[in-house]
Amino acid sequence: MSYFTFNGIDSRDLGLIITKTPFRPSWAEKVEEINIPGRPEIIKNPNGTYLNESLTINAVISDCSKIPLIYSSLTGEGKLILSTAPDEYINCRVETLIPQGVALATAELPITFDCYPFAYAVEPTEVEISAGTGYTEVENTSSIYSAPIIAIEISPASATILKGDVNFDGKITADDASLVMAEYTRISGGLPGTFTPEQFEAADMDNDGVLSASDASEILRLYTELSSRDPTSPAQNVIINTNGADLIIGVPDAVITNGFTIYVDCSLYLIYYLDMEEKMVNIMNYSSLDLPLLHDGMNYMRYSGDNIAKVTVTINERWL
């Protein structure tokens, strides 16, 4: 028996019996017809866009007590999965159903979905890509190009000693300079130092093996410089190369300090990370805007950059 799920709700749980096996629609590329004076034939030019397709599923209501649940469940937009294509989902919108009174009287319910292009993989393929000069093969088994999501996991800077961050709070502030100056005064007065070896390494800005007022001054200068910078401005770049084309992504200080993950969502044409409060921070302004698309068949990807733990591409296969 055929069935479907819409937004995770199974038609069988709604008491619906499908009377005719449904198959997902297919989408054709829209074609523009161009008339050129003096030429008898019409030029047909595919324009790269696809129109929505309609899918109607005819069902019988086996349990009339579930009609309120049916009508509350089959409304609005969502993901449709057909039992005839369980590995694919379609983004769609449910057209207005017939009145509940009519459905109650006839026990029949036609359900029409306005289906957006295309059919997508329920479980898209994920591939970890490599760094350096060697490419990783990324196969797109779709019938059309796909818009992947690339996740770039950054190793937090706290994993190493940050010069100037004497109290190890992940940032350089005037407090760090004050700590160094107090430690320098203590040592200069003949008292034993209180810094741990890690604190001493962070405080010794010129790496001469001793603490001095110049170390405190350098920390204060660095603090002043960093304070004047936009905290979202890039501190370094990550380069994602896809089939020979580079995408350059500016990585902000906040990402490096906290080890956030950068997401490149090529379907939404967006590059962002989630901050400590899980709020999206858009960093498109600090990146080149040619986001990669994966053509059907084999693609080749690699990355370069510092402080990167892992780069994963989710292919997001889709079919016409």
C-alpha positions in Angstrom: 0.0 0.0 0.0 1.3 3.4 -0.9 1.7 6.2 1.6 3.4 9.5 2.2 4.9 11.6 5.0 4.5 15.3 5.2 6.7 17.1 7.8 7.3 13.8 9.4 3.6 12.8 9.7 2.7 9.5 8.1 -0.5 9.4 6.0 -1.2 6.0 7.5 -1.3 7.5 11.0 -3.9 10.0 9.7 -6.2 7.1 8.6 -5.7 7.9 4.9 -5.8 5.1 2.3 -4.1 6.0 -1.0 -6.3 4.8 -3.9 -3.7 5.3 -6.7 0.1 4.9 -6.4 1.6 8.4 -6.5 4.9 9.1 -8.2 6.9 12.3 -7.8 6.8 14.9 -10.5 9.7 15.9 -12.7 10.7 19.4 -13.5 11.6 20.7 -17.0 13.8 23.7 -17.6 11.9 26.8 -18.7 12.6 27.7 -22.3 12.3 31.2 -23.7 11.2 31.6 -27.3 13.1 34.3 -29.3 11.9 35.7 -32.6 14.6 37.3 -34.7 13.4 39.4 -37.7 14.4 37.8 -41.0 14.7 34.3 -39.5 11.8 32.0 -40.1 12.5 29.7 -37.1 12.0 30.5 -33.5 15.1 30.2 -31.3 14.4 28.3 -28.1 16.7 29.3 -25.2 16.7 27.4 -21.9 17.1 30.1 -19.2 18.2 27.9 -16.2 14.9 28.3 -14.2 12.4 25.6 -13.3 8.7 26.0 -12.6 6.7 24.3 -9.8 4.9 21.1 -10.6 1.6 20.0 -9.1 1.0 16.5 -7.5 -2.4 15.3 -6.5 -2.8 12.3 -4.2 -6.3 10.8 -4.0 -7.1 9.3 -0.6 -10.0 7.6 1.2 -10.6 8.5 4.9 -10.8 5.3 6.9 -11.4 7.0 10.2 -13.6 10.1 10.1 -12.7 10.9 13.7 -9.3 11.9 12.5 -10.5 14.6 10.1 -9.5 17.4 12.4 -6.0 15.9 12.7 -5.8 15.5 8.9 -6.7 19.1 8.3 -4.3 20.4 10.9 -1.5 18.3 9.6 -1.9 18.9 5.9 -1.4 22.6 5.7 1.3 25.1 4.8 4.8 24.3 3.6 7.0 21.3 4.3 8.8 18.2 3.2 7.0 15.5 1.3 8.3 11.9 1.0 6.5 9.3 -1.1 6.7 5.6 -0.4 7.6 5.2 -4.1 10.8 7.3 -3.6 11.7 6.9 0.1 15.2 8.3 -0.3 14.1 11.6 -1.7 12.1 14.5 -0.4 10.3 17.4 -2.1 9.8 20.9 -0.7 6.2 21.8 -1.3 3.1 23.6 -0.2 -0.3 21.9 0.4 -3.1 23.6 -1.6 -6.3 24.3 0.3 -8.2 21.1 1.0 -11.9 20.6 0.2 -14.2 21.6 3.1 -14.3 19.3 6.0 -18.0 18.8 5.7 -17.5 17.5 2.1 -14.7 15.2 3.2 -16.9 13.9 6.0 -19.8 13.2 3.7 -17.8 11.5 0.9 -14.9 10.0 3.0 -12.7 11.0 0.0 -9.9 13.6 0.1 -7.9 14.8 -2.9 -4.6 16.3 -1.6 -2.8 18.6 -4.0 0.8 19.6 -3.4 2.5 22.5 -5.1 6.0 21.0 -5.5 9.1 23.2 -5.8 12.1 22.1 -7.8 13.7 19.6 -7.1 13.7 16.2 -5.4 16.5 16.1 -2.7 18.3 13.3 -1.0 16.8 12.5 2.4 20.3 11.6 3.6 22.8 13.7 1.6 26.3 12.5 1.2 29.1 14.0 3.4 32.7 14.0 2.3 35.7 15.2 4.3 38.1 17.0 2.0 41.8 17.3 2.4 44.2 20.2 2.7 47.3 21.0 0.6 47.9 20.4 -3.1 46.1 17.1 -3.4 42.4 17.0 -4.4 39.6 15.0 -2.8 37.2 13.4 -5.2 33.6 14.5 -4.5 31.1 12.6 -6.6 27.7 14.2 -7.2 25.2 11.4 -8.2 22.5 14.0 -9.0 21.0 14.5 -12.4 21.7 18.2 -12.0 24.3 20.4 -10.3 24.0 20.7 -6.6 24.5 23.6 -4.1 26.6 22.1 -1.3 27.0 23.1 2.3 30.7 23.3 3.4 31.5 23.2 7.2 34.9 24.5 8.2 35.8 23.6 11.8 38.3 26.0 13.3 40.6 24.9 16.0 40.3 27.4 19.0 43.3 29.6 19.6 43.1 28.7 23.2 44.8 25.4 22.3 48.0 27.4 22.0 49.4 30.3 24.1 48.2 33.6 22.8 51.0 36.2 23.2 49.7 39.1 25.5 46.9 37.1 27.0 48.4 36.7 30.5 45.2 35.8 32.4 44.1 33.3 29.7 40.7 34.8 29.1 41.0 34.4 25.4 41.6 38.1 24.6 44.2 40.8 25.1 43.2 43.7 27.4 44.6 46.4 29.5 44.3 44.0 32.5 47.0 41.8 30.9 49.4 44.8 30.7 48.7 45.7 34.3 49.5 42.1 35.4 52.8 42.2 33.6 53.7 45.6 35.0 52.9 44.4 38.5 55.0 41.2 38.0 57.9 43.3 36.6 57.7 45.6 39.6 57.7 42.7 42.0 60.8 41.0 40.4 62.6 44.3 40.1 62.1 44.8 43.9 63.8 41.5 44.6 60.6 39.5 45.3 60.0 36.1 43.7 57.8 36.0 40.6 54.3 34.6 40.7 53.7 33.8 37.0 53.4 30.3 35.9 55.7 29.2 33.0 52.7 29.6 30.6 52.0 33.1 31.9 55.6 34.1 31.6 55.6 32.9 27.9 52.5 34.9 27.2 53.9 38.0 28.9 57.4 37.9 27.3 56.4 39.8 24.1 59.9 40.2 22.7 61.0 36.6 23.7 64.2 37.8 25.4 63.6 35.6 28.5 63.0 38.5 30.9 60.0 40.6 31.9 60.2 44.3 31.4 58.1 47.5 31.2 58.5 47.2 27.4 56.6 43.9 27.5 53.7 45.6 29.3 53.8 48.6 26.8 53.7 46.2 23.9 50.6 44.4 25.3 48.9 47.8 25.9 49.8 48.9 22.3 48.4 45.6 20.9 45.3 46.0 23.0 44.7 49.5 21.6 45.2 48.3 18.1 42.8 45.4 18.5 40.2 47.6 20.2 40.0 49.8 17.2 39.3 46.9 14.8 35.9 45.6 13.8 35.7 42.3 15.9 34.2 40.6 12.8 37.0 41.7 10.4 39.1 38.8 9.1 42.3 37.9 10.9 43.2 35.2 8.3 41.9 33.5 5.2 40.6 30.0 4.3 40.7 29.0 0.7 38.3 26.4 -0.7 39.3 25.2 -4.1 36.6 23.5 -6.2 37.4 22.2 -9.7 40.3 24.7 -9.9 38.3 27.8 -8.7 39.1 29.4 -5.4 36.6 30.7 -2.8 38.4 32.9 -0.3 36.8 33.2 3.1 37.9 35.8 5.7 38.0 34.3 9.2 37.2 36.8 12.0 39.2 36.9 15.3 36.1 35.7 17.2 36.0 32.5 15.2 39.7 31.7 15.8 39.5 32.6 19.5 36.4 30.4 20.2 36.9 27.7 17.6 33.6 28.3 15.9 32.6 26.5 12.7 32.1 28.4 9.5 29.3 27.4 7.2 29.2 28.0 3.5 25.6 27.4 2.4 25.7 27.6 -1.4 21.9 27.1 -1.7 21.2 30.2 0.4 24.3 32.0 -0.9 25.4 32.7 2.6 28.6 32.3 4.7 28.2 32.5 8.4 29.1 31.2 11.9 27.1 30.8 15.1 28.3 32.8 18.0 28.3 31.8 21.7 24.5 32.5 21.8 23.9 30.4 18.7 23.1 33.6 16.7 24.0 33.7 13.1 26.8 36.1 12.1 27.0 36.8 8.4 30.6 37.1 7.1 29.8 37.3 3.4 31.4 40.8 3.3 34.8 39.4 4.1 34.7 36.6 1.4 34.8 36.3 -2.3 31.2 35.8 -3.5 31.7 33.0 -6.1 30.3 30.1 -4.1 30.9 26.7 -5.6 28.4 24.4 -7.3 29.0 20.8 -7.9 28.2 19.5 -11.4 26.8 16.0 -11.8 29.6 13.5 -11.8 33.0 13.8 -10.2 34.2 17.0 -8.7 37.6 17.8 -7.1 38.0 19.9 -3.9 40.8 20.9 -1.4 41.4 23.6 1.1 44.2 25.7 2.6 44.5 27.9 5.7 45.7 27.9 9.3 43.9 26.6 12.5 41.6 24.3 10.6 40.5 21.1 12.3 38.3 19.7 9.5 36.4 20.6 6.4 33.3 18.7 5.4 31.2 19.1 2.3 27.5 18.0 2.3 26.7 17.4 -1.4 22.9 17.9 -1.1 22.1 15.7 -4.2 19.0 16.7 -6.1 17.2 15.3 -9.1 14.8 16.6 -11.8 
